[in-house]
Amino acid sequence: MSPLAPAELDAGATPEIVLRWTYETFSRVVIVASFQAESSVLIDMASRTRKDVSVLTLDTGRLPQQTYDMIDRVRDRYGIEVQVVSPDATDLQEMVGTHGANLFYKSADLRRLCCDVRKSRPLARALHGYDAWVTGLRRQQAETRSQTAAVSADPEHEGLTKVAPLAGWSKDQVWAYIRDHELPYHSLYDLGYTSIGCAPCTRATTAGEEERAGRWWWEQNEVKECGLHWTPDNRPLQTTKGSKNE
């Protein structure tokens, strides 16, 4: 096992070091990719470290076509398999039958239900069998993410470790890496998007708006999170004390 401890990884370790530590420490690691800019960086970094990179993504059923195009571009560039995870059909049928296809516009609670059915539940099922998952969270993305640790225990998925190698990076650092390595990136960025999710729940942003302002923009005074990375009391996740290989 690597001599580095999780706390040391949070104290200025580069994303490459965090990723290397993760693959050395855990046997079963998966990158959960939204195919935004951070996913481009993480998949490239991981592919430079090892050949057997596991990637999964959530197909909510409401993604823009450009996201599917991006998945294919990454597959072609790196020659890796991307596991595409879909919501449970029964859950979807029950939700849409009760609340309609566009329930997310009706209330914040129904929007969160939609995110739960289309994102949180499928992710929880998909993570079974893994020891750690890698995400593109950055502290600068939102106040709710300001306490993100590079490595932490994941209270939402018992027994798993959550790894955010880019936690300390700025948006400029992400895009500098993309340019320097000529990486593929999501084409909606060229249309003014700064955060990309489901098509009906995402819009381009304007100058001066926060990075995630285009997510669920019709909501007032609500947290711009889908539930994958934010707990209701917004408590900081505690750094894990060890690994499954200890």
Order of alpha helices (4+ residues) and beta strands (2+ residues): alpha-alpha-beta-alpha-beta-alpha-beta-alpha-alpha-alpha-beta-beta-beta-alpha
